[in-house]
Amino acid sequence: MLNLMRLEMKKYQLGSYVKAAIIANFVIAGFMFMILFISKIEEDSAIENYQIALTVIDSFVRGVFIVFAATLIAKLIIGEYKNRTITTAFMYPIKRKKLIAAKLAIVIIFTFVAIIVSNVFITTIFCLVSTTYQLIPDTLTMTVVMQQIPSTFMNAIAATGMSLIPLYFGMKKYSIPTTILSSLLIVMVVSSNTGNFSLNDIIVIPITLAIIGIIIAYLSIRNIESVDV
């Protein structure tokens, strides 16, 4: 499986996604500082403390990488079916289920790792700059950081599961735009923040969506033999 995943990553040159993820990290960090800058000008503190700041960072990161996952699904799976190049891949002496499982494993691992690493990276930069220049009227404590760790970890698991949902919509008509648009819809519904509240705060919602995503991935692998190519 690992060798197959490695071959798929090399075949699609997925290193470019890592570079794009790094750029996305700096964009998110820049956006956070822009919010603070505008708040300073308008004398309206949009981010009152570090707990809110870390939650907003986590929300941005999850949203970005759910969409990233959809683009990976579109490239690794939907695009292959759309262009019928999957037919050639299925001619290799590799089981169809194993091939699709390897592709989905790449999406899952990339999404989970990207969310965790990005949260750590952006939070570190944000907190260092904020505490140095006192951009937030609050004191960063180890307690706040430690409280955020389990939440970030669980949100990363849930977001990774959710990121598989676009696979269902993309496979309907082998549509790449539909795959990506469905991921944007998921982000808009779950990660949108109103008054420091989002649907992601209702724990049953992200858990349910994550389970749905896992079921979709499982059924996609199990039923792959009957899929028309």
C-alpha positions in Angstrom: 0.0 0.0 0.0 2.8 2.4 0.9 4.6 1.8 -2.3 1.4 2.3 -4.3 0.8 5.6 -2.4 4.3 6.7 -3.2 3.9 5.9 -6.9 0.6 7.9 -7.0 2.2 10.9 -5.3 5.1 10.8 -7.8 2.7 10.3 -10.7 0.7 13.4 -9.8 3.6 15.5 -8.5 1.8 16.1 -5.2 4.8 18.1 -3.9 3.1 21.1 -5.5 0.2 20.7 -3.0 2.7 21.0 -0.2 4.0 24.2 -1.6 0.5 25.5 -2.0 -0.3 24.5 1.6 2.7 26.5 2.8 1.5 29.6 0.8 -2.0 29.1 2.3 -0.5 29.1 5.8 1.1 32.6 5.2 -2.2 33.8 3.6 -4.2 32.7 6.7 -1.6 34.3 9.0 -1.7 37.5 7.0 -5.5 37.5 7.1 -5.4 37.2 10.9 -3.1 40.1 11.2 -5.2 42.1 8.8 -8.2 41.5 11.1 -6.2 42.9 14.0 -5.0 45.8 12.0 -8.5 46.8 10.9 -9.7 46.4 14.5 -7.0 48.7 15.7 -8.0 51.4 13.2 -11.7 51.1 13.9 -11.0 50.8 17.7 -13.3 47.7 17.7 -11.6 44.6 19.1 -12.8 41.8 16.8 -10.5 39.3 18.6 -10.6 40.1 22.3 -8.5 37.3 23.6 -6.2 34.4 22.6 -8.8 31.8 23.0 -10.9 33.4 20.3 -7.8 33.9 18.1 -6.8 30.3 18.3 -10.4 29.2 17.5 -10.6 31.5 14.5 -7.2 30.2 13.2 -8.4 26.6 13.6 -11.6 27.4 11.7 -9.7 29.0 8.8 -7.3 26.1 8.6 -10.0 23.5 8.5 -12.0 25.4 5.9 -8.9 25.8 3.6 -7.8 22.2 3.8 -11.3 20.7 3.4 -11.2 22.5 0.0 -7.6 21.3 -0.6 -8.9 17.7 0.0 -11.6 18.2 -2.6 -9.0 19.3 -5.1 -7.0 16.2 -4.3 -10.0 14.0 -4.8 -10.8 15.7 -8.0 -7.2 15.2 -9.3 -6.6 11.6 -8.0 -10.0 10.1 -8.6 -12.7 12.2 -10.3 -10.3 13.5 -13.0 -9.2 9.9 -13.8 -12.8 8.8 -14.4 -13.7 11.9 -16.3 -10.7 11.5 -18.7 -11.0 7.7 -18.6 -7.4 7.3 -17.7 -8.6 5.2 -14.8 -9.2 2.4 -17.4 -5.5 2.2 -18.0 -4.7 2.2 -14.3 -7.2 -0.7 -13.8 -5.2 -2.8 -16.3 -2.2 -3.0 -14.0 -1.9 -6.1 -11.9 -3.3 -4.3 -8.9 -6.7 -4.7 -7.4 -9.1 -1.8 -8.1 -10.0 -1.6 -4.4 -6.4 -1.3 -3.4 -5.7 1.4 -5.9 -8.7 3.6 -4.8 -7.9 2.9 -1.2 -4.3 4.2 -1.8 -5.7 7.3 -3.4 -8.1 8.0 -0.6 -5.3 7.3 2.0 -3.2 10.0 0.4 -6.2 12.5 0.7 -6.8 11.5 4.4 -3.2 11.6 5.5 -2.5 14.9 3.7 -5.6 16.6 5.1 -5.1 15.5 8.7 -1.3 16.3 8.7 -1.8 19.6 6.9 -4.5 20.8 9.4 -2.4 19.8 12.5 0.9 21.3 11.1 -0.8 24.4 9.8 -2.5 25.1 13.1 0.9 24.8 15.0 2.7 26.9 12.4 0.2 29.7 12.1 -0.6 29.8 15.9 3.2 30.0 16.7 3.7 32.9 14.3 0.5 34.7 15.4 1.2 34.4 19.1 4.9 35.4 18.8 4.0 38.6 16.8 0.9 39.4 18.9 2.7 39.0 22.3 5.7 41.0 21.1 3.7 43.9 19.8 0.7 43.5 22.2 -1.8 43.3 19.4 -4.4 41.5 21.6 -5.6 43.0 24.9 -5.0 39.7 26.7 -2.1 37.6 28.1 -1.2 34.3 26.4 -1.0 31.6 29.0 0.1 27.9 28.8 -3.4 27.0 30.0 -5.0 28.6 27.0 -2.6 26.7 24.7 -3.1 23.4 26.4 -6.9 23.7 26.3 -6.7 24.3 22.6 -4.7 21.1 21.8 -7.4 18.4 22.2 -9.9 20.7 20.5 -7.6 21.2 17.5 -6.9 17.4 17.3 -10.5 16.4 17.4 -11.5 19.1 14.9 -8.7 17.8 12.6 -10.1 14.3 12.7 -13.7 15.5 12.1 -12.6 17.8 9.2 -10.6 15.0 7.6 -13.7 12.8 7.6 -15.9 15.7 6.3 -13.4 16.2 3.5 -14.4 12.9 1.9 -18.0 13.9 1.4 -17.3 15.7 -1.9 -16.3 12.3 -3.3 -20.0 11.3 -3.4 -21.0 14.4 -5.4 -18.0 14.2 -7.7 -18.6 10.5 -8.6 -22.2 11.2 -9.6 -21.3 12.7 -13.0 -17.5 12.6 -12.7 -17.6 16.4 -12.3 -14.6 18.2 -10.9 -16.4 21.5 -10.4 -19.1 19.7 -8.4 -16.5 18.1 -6.2 -14.9 21.4 -5.3 -18.2 23.3 -5.0 -19.6 20.7 -2.6 -16.5 21.2 -0.4 -17.0 25.0 -0.4 -20.6 24.4 0.7 -19.5 22.2 3.6 -17.1 24.9 4.7 -19.7 27.6 4.4 -22.2 25.6 6.5 -19.8 24.2 9.2 -17.0 26.7 9.5 -18.8 30.0 9.1 -18.5 32.0 12.3 -21.2 34.3 13.6 -20.8 36.0 16.9 -18.0 33.6 17.9 -20.4 30.6 17.2 -20.4 28.1 14.4 -22.2 24.8 13.7 -18.9 23.1 14.3 -19.4 24.0 18.0 -22.4 21.6 18.1 -20.2 18.5 18.5 -22.8 16.1 17.0 -22.7 18.0 13.6 -19.0 17.6 12.8 -19.0 14.0 14.1 -22.0 13.1 12.0 -20.5 14.7 8.9 -17.2 12.9 9.5 -18.9 9.6 9.8 -20.8 10.2 6.6 -17.5 11.0 4.9 -15.9 7.8 6.1 -19.0 5.8 5.0 -18.8 7.4 1.5 -15.1 6.5 1.2 -15.8 2.9 2.4 -18.7 2.4 0.0 -16.6 3.9 -2.9 -13.9 1.3 -2.3 -16.3 -1.6 -1.7 -18.4 -0.9 -4.8 -15.5 0.0 -7.1 -15.8 -3.2 -9.1 -19.3 -2.3 -10.2 -18.5 1.3 -11.2 -18.7 1.9 -15.0 -15.4 3.1 -16.4 
